[in-house]
C-alpha cells in the first residue's frame, strides 16, 4: 500500500518554542533583547517550513516494537513527519555567520514545528479511527522505550520517505533532521490517549520535549 501524504498548515505555539529553549514559565526570565530575537525568528519561521506527513496503515503490527508493546492492536498507522530542509539550511548559515543565538532559536522553532505536524497528523488518525469505531492508542516512535531504534528501517520500508523527501541512513538517522517517525496503534480494546500525553510513559525526565510528568512503565518484557 502506498503512503498517503498530508500537506499541513501548522505553526508551533510560542510556548513550545520557549520550552525547547529551556524556558520554564514562572521559573526563568527572558530579557528584552532575547525576547526581541525570539520574536523575530518566530516571525521568520513559517516561511522556512513545509510541514508534510506520510501515513501508511499495516494490519500486522506485531512485528513492530518489543514484546507486547502492540498487543491488542488491530492496525498500526505508521507515519513520517517533516518540515523540509530549508530551516536547517538557514540555521546552518546563521551558525557559519556567528549568529549563534538566532540560530539556536530558529532550530528550536523547527523542532516545535515538526512536533506540531506529528500532533496534527495524530489528531487526524484519531478522528478517522473514531469513525470506524476504533480507539487510537498513544503515539510512539522508534527509539522510545519498548520500540528499538533499529526498527526505523522497517518503518521506512512500509511508509517510504521518498514521497516527502525524507531519507534514512545506516545509523537510522533521518534527513532532514527535523523529521519524526511514529506509529499510532488502533483497536477496539485499547486505552485512548491524547497525543500530548505520551510523555507519561517515557522515563526521560529531563527531556526538553516533556509535556507531562512520567509515570511508571508497565513491564513489557
KAGIHU-V573612 format. One record per residue. N is the residue number from 1. RES is the residue in one small letter. PSI is psi in whole degrees, 0 to 359 (* if undefined). Layout:
# KAGIHU-V573612
n-><N:N>
res-><RES:RES>
psi-><PSI:PSI>
This chain:
# KAGIHU-V573612
n-><1:2:3:4:5:6:7:8:9:10:11:12:13:14:15:16:17:18:19:20:21:22:23:24:25:26:27:28:29:30:31:32:33:34:35:36:37:38:39:40:41:42:43:44:45:46:47:48:49:50:51:52:53:54:55:56:57:58:59:60:61:62:63:64:65:66:67:68:69:70:71:72:73:74:75:76:77:78:79:80:81:82:83:84:85:86:87:88:89:90:91:92:93:94:95:96:97:98:99:100:101:102:103:104:105:106:107:108:109:110:111:112:113:114:115:116:117:118:119:120:121:122:123:124:125:126:127:128:129:130:131:132:133:134:135:136:137:138:139:140:141:142:143:144:145:146:147:148:149:150:151:152:153:154:155:156:157:158:159:160:161:162:163:164:165:166:167:168:169:170:171:172:173:174:175:176:177:178:179:180:181:182:183:184:185:186:187:188:189:190:191:192:193:194:195:196:197:198:199:200:201:202:203:204:205:206:207:208:209:210:211:212:213:214:215:216:217:218:219:220:221>
res-><x:x:x:x:x:x:x:x:x:x:x:x:x:x:x:x:x:x:x:x:x:x:x:x:x:x:x:x:x:x:x:x:x:x:x:x:x:x:x:x:x:x:x:x:x:x:x:x:x:x:x:x:x:x:x:x:x:x:x:x:x:x:x:x:x:x:x:x:x:x:x:x:x:x:x:x:x:x:x:x:x:x:x:x:x:x:x:x:x:x:x:x:x:x:x:x:x:x:x:x:x:x:x:x:x:x:x:x:x:x:x:x:x:x:x:x:x:x:x:x:x:x:x:x:x:x:x:x:x:x:x:x:x:x:x:x:x:x:x:x:x:x:x:x:x:x:x:x:x:x:x:x:x:x:x:x:x:x:x:x:x:x:x:x:x:x:x:x:x:x:x:x:x:x:x:x:x:x:x:x:x:x:x:x:x:x:x:x:x:x:x:x:x:x:x:x:x:x:x:x:x:x:x:x:x:x:x:x:x:x:x:x:x:x:x:x:x:x:x:x:x>
psi-><131:152:150:133:129:124:117:141:84:146:147:156:146:323:328:322:315:320:319:340:0:5:136:117:128:353:326:153:136:120:159:314:319:323:316:320:317:315:321:315:327:324:324:332:310:330:351:5:150:87:123:151:133:131:144:131:138:143:4:68:351:340:357:149:172:180:129:355:327:29:151:6:128:330:145:119:114:145:156:124:146:161:6:178:349:317:318:318:318:319:321:320:319:324:315:330:7:24:64:317:317:321:321:317:317:322:318:321:316:318:318:325:317:327:321:322:318:320:318:316:320:317:321:316:319:316:316:325:318:323:338:12:33:154:135:125:188:144:132:162:149:136:342:164:134:6:95:141:333:350:0:322:318:322:315:326:325:311:314:123:351:326:335:18:43:130:157:130:183:342:10:26:135:148:128:154:331:66:151:132:150:170:140:112:142:145:175:349:52:160:122:140:137:141:331:350:11:337:336:340:10:132:2:80:331:6:133:341:356:134:354:144:142:151:169:135:137:147:123:12:*>
